[in-house]
Every structure is written in structure tokens, then in C-alpha cells.
Amino acid sequence: MPRANLTESVILEAAATLADGQGFESVTMSAVARAVGVRPASLYEHVRDRDALLDGVHRLALRDLASSITEAVAGRSGRAALRGLADAHRAYAAEHPGAWAALQRPASPVTVRSPEAARVASLTLAVLRGYPVPDEALVHAARLIGATVNGFLALSGSQAFDNRPDAVDESWTAALDALDRALQTWPREGERP
């Protein structure tokens, strides 16, 4: 008989905690069942399979990241909002490495259409509204932000920057300054840089 307080939310929180502590690849139905004190079969009443479990962790990470971004960009625009957005990602990646890894996997169609994904996307677009980026280029600018932030964090996480004495924080600021300049000077439709 399943534990009385076992819910999908409890299972996903346990999976995210497991991912943060032992790595995203450690998230299996058996490992999560052990973490919540039930047999694996009990999980299947709440979560279809491992793919659904990983998708749930992905949406949970999007939810938590959106909350962090909201706080970081509130009342800010332009470079300050961009810095808040990027710093929220960086802090989340440092505090929740397993959940961050969930964000790096391809999103399922359910996750793509989720309110959590929509919230992160709308927050990114809100930051971009502080720049002279034309509406038809917003998706490209959002992808540039994502590529810059995620690329930097992936390289930092793999310790690729550890072989230089230069401060990583200075490189982070330089990358955001360059991104800010690129967004400030985004070409209008038909213009060539």
C-alpha cells in the first residue's frame, strides 16, 4: 500500500533533491522510491515512468528558476534586468546542480507547453523589452541570451576556466557587458551590422 502522503509533488521534490545531491543521472524510479521510503511500484500511481519523472524535475526546475528570476528582475530594466536574469540562472545552477542539469536536457512537448516554461520565456521577453530589439527578432535575442548564459555556466561547471588565474567573476561581467552591447545595438529589419 502506498504511503498516505505520497503525491506527485513529493516525488518530484525528492527526485530534484536526489539530482542535486548525487547528479541528474542518479534519478531513477528505484532511487526516488528509496528516498521517499516506498517501493518503486508505489511511484507508478503518481508518475508514469522515468521519462515522466525527469520531465517533472525539468518543470519543477523551471518553476523555481522563474521565481528566482522574478525576484532578480523586479523593478529593473536594461542592463540591470539582464544582469538580474543572468545572475538568477548562475545562482540556480550553483545551488541546484542536478535540477540545473534537468534544464539542459531537451524539453518534452508537455514541458514546452507548460506554464513553467511559459513563465521563464515571458520573463526573458520582459527583460528584452528594455532593449531596442524589434519584435521579429525577439526569439533570436532570447536565444542569444540563453546561449551566452548556458554556455558560460556549462564551461564554468566543467571547470574549463580553472586553468587561468583570471577571475571568473570578471569574465562573467565582461560576457554580460558584451551581451548588453549586442542587445543595445541590435539591427533593425533590413539593416546590416
C-alpha positions as CSV (number, residue, x, y, z in Angstrom):
1,M,0.0,0.0,0.0
2,P,1.5,3.4,-0.9
3,R,2.4,5.9,1.7
4,A,-0.6,8.1,2.5
5,N,1.2,11.5,1.9
6,L,2.8,10.4,-1.3
7,T,2.0,12.8,-4.2
8,E,3.5,13.7,-7.5
9,S,4.8,16.9,-5.9
10,V,6.5,14.9,-3.1
11,I,8.0,12.5,-5.6
12,L,9.3,15.3,-7.9
13,E,10.8,17.3,-4.9
14,A,12.6,14.1,-3.8
15,A,13.9,13.5,-7.3
16,A,15.2,17.1,-7.6
17,T,16.9,16.7,-4.2
18,L,18.4,13.4,-5.3
19,A,19.6,15.1,-8.6
20,D,21.2,17.9,-6.7
21,G,23.0,15.6,-4.2
22,Q,24.0,12.7,-6.5
23,G,23.7,14.0,-10.0
24,F,20.9,14.1,-12.5
25,E,21.7,10.7,-13.9
26,S,21.1,9.1,-10.5
27,V,17.4,9.9,-10.7
28,T,15.7,6.6,-11.2
29,M,12.4,5.3,-10.1
30,S,14.2,2.9,-7.6
31,A,16.4,5.7,-6.2
32,V,13.5,8.0,-5.7
33,A,11.4,5.3,-4.2
34,R,14.1,4.7,-1.6
35,A,14.4,8.4,-0.9
36,V,10.6,8.7,-0.1
37,G,10.5,5.3,1.7
38,V,8.3,3.3,-0.6
39,R,8.6,0.5,-3.1
40,P,9.1,1.6,-6.7
41,A,5.7,0.2,-7.7
42,S,4.1,2.9,-5.5
43,L,5.6,5.7,-7.6
44,Y,3.8,4.5,-10.7
45,E,0.4,5.6,-9.2
46,H,1.7,9.2,-9.4
47,V,4.4,9.2,-12.1
48,R,4.1,7.2,-15.4
49,D,7.7,6.3,-15.8
50,R,11.3,7.6,-15.6
51,D,10.8,9.9,-18.5
52,A,7.8,11.5,-16.8
53,L,9.8,11.7,-13.6
54,L,12.7,13.6,-15.4
55,D,10.2,15.8,-17.2
56,G,8.6,16.6,-13.8
57,V,12.0,17.6,-12.4
58,H,12.5,19.8,-15.5
59,R,9.2,21.6,-14.9
60,L,10.0,21.9,-11.2
61,A,13.4,23.5,-12.1
62,L,11.7,25.9,-14.5
63,R,9.2,26.9,-11.7
64,D,11.9,27.5,-9.2
65,L,14.1,29.3,-11.7
66,A,11.2,31.6,-12.7
67,S,10.7,32.5,-9.1
68,S,14.4,33.4,-8.8
69,I,14.3,35.4,-12.0
70,T,11.1,37.3,-10.9
71,E,12.9,38.5,-7.7
72,A,16.1,39.3,-9.6
73,V,14.5,41.5,-12.3
74,A,11.7,43.2,-10.4
75,G,11.8,46.9,-10.9
76,R,14.8,46.8,-13.2
77,S,15.2,47.3,-16.9
78,G,18.0,47.3,-19.5
79,R,21.4,46.1,-18.2
80,A,20.3,45.8,-14.6
81,A,17.4,43.5,-15.6
82,L,19.8,41.5,-17.9
83,R,22.2,41.1,-15.0
84,G,19.4,40.0,-12.7
85,L,18.2,37.4,-15.2
86,A,21.7,36.0,-15.8
87,D,22.7,36.1,-12.1
88,A,19.5,34.2,-11.2
89,H,20.5,31.5,-13.7
90,R,24.0,31.4,-12.3
91,A,22.9,31.2,-8.7
92,Y,20.3,28.5,-9.5
93,A,23.0,26.4,-11.3
94,A,25.3,26.7,-8.3
95,E,22.7,25.9,-5.7
96,H,20.8,23.2,-7.6
97,P,23.3,21.5,-10.0
98,G,21.1,18.4,-10.5
99,A,17.9,20.4,-11.2
100,W,20.0,22.7,-13.5
101,A,21.1,19.6,-15.4
102,A,17.4,18.9,-16.0
103,L,17.1,22.3,-17.7
104,Q,19.8,21.3,-20.1
105,R,18.0,18.3,-21.5
106,P,15.6,18.5,-24.4
107,A,12.2,19.5,-23.2
108,S,9.3,17.2,-23.8
109,P,6.3,18.6,-25.6
110,V,4.5,18.6,-22.3
111,T,7.3,20.7,-20.7
112,V,7.5,23.0,-23.7
113,R,3.7,23.8,-23.3
114,S,3.9,24.0,-19.5
115,P,3.1,27.2,-17.6
116,E,6.5,26.9,-16.0
117,A,8.3,27.2,-19.4
118,A,5.9,30.0,-20.4
119,R,6.8,31.9,-17.3
120,V,10.6,31.7,-17.9
121,A,10.1,32.7,-21.5
122,S,7.9,35.7,-20.6
123,L,10.4,36.9,-18.0
124,T,13.2,36.7,-20.7
125,L,11.0,38.6,-23.1
126,A,10.2,41.2,-20.4
127,V,13.9,41.8,-20.0
128,L,14.3,42.1,-23.7
129,R,11.6,44.8,-23.8
130,G,14.1,47.1,-22.2
131,Y,16.3,47.0,-25.3
132,P,15.7,48.3,-28.9
133,V,15.2,44.7,-30.2
134,P,12.5,44.6,-32.9
135,D,9.6,42.2,-32.2
136,E,10.5,40.0,-35.1
137,A,14.0,39.5,-33.6
138,L,13.0,38.7,-30.0
139,V,13.3,35.0,-30.4
140,H,16.8,35.4,-31.7
141,A,17.8,37.7,-28.9
142,A,16.3,35.3,-26.3
143,R,18.4,32.5,-27.9
144,L,21.5,34.7,-27.7
145,I,20.9,35.3,-24.0
146,G,20.3,31.6,-23.4
147,A,23.4,30.5,-25.4
148,T,25.6,33.1,-23.6
149,V,24.4,32.3,-20.1
150,N,24.2,28.5,-20.6
151,G,27.5,28.3,-22.4
152,F,29.3,30.2,-19.7
153,L,27.7,28.1,-17.0
154,A,28.5,24.9,-18.8
155,L,32.1,25.8,-19.2
156,S,32.3,27.0,-15.6
157,G,30.6,23.8,-14.4
158,S,33.1,21.7,-16.3
159,Q,36.0,23.7,-14.7
160,A,37.1,24.8,-18.2
161,F,38.1,28.2,-16.7
162,D,40.1,26.8,-13.8
163,N,43.4,26.7,-15.8
164,R,43.7,30.5,-15.8
165,P,44.4,32.8,-12.9
166,D,41.9,35.4,-14.2
167,A,38.8,35.8,-12.0
168,V,35.8,34.0,-13.4
169,D,33.6,36.7,-12.0
170,E,35.3,39.3,-14.1
171,S,34.8,37.1,-17.2
172,W,31.1,36.8,-16.2
173,T,30.8,40.6,-16.0
174,A,32.6,41.0,-19.3
175,A,30.3,38.5,-21.0
176,L,27.2,40.3,-19.7
177,D,28.6,43.7,-20.8
178,A,29.2,42.3,-24.3
179,L,25.7,40.8,-24.3
180,D,24.3,44.2,-23.2
181,R,26.1,46.0,-26.0
182,A,24.8,43.5,-28.6
183,L,21.3,43.9,-27.4
184,Q,21.6,47.7,-27.3
185,T,22.8,47.8,-30.9
186,W,20.5,45.1,-32.4
187,P,20.0,45.8,-36.1
188,R,16.5,46.7,-37.3
189,E,15.0,44.5,-40.0
190,G,16.8,45.1,-43.3
191,E,19.8,46.7,-41.6
192,R,23.2,45.0,-41.9
193,P,25.6,45.4,-39.0
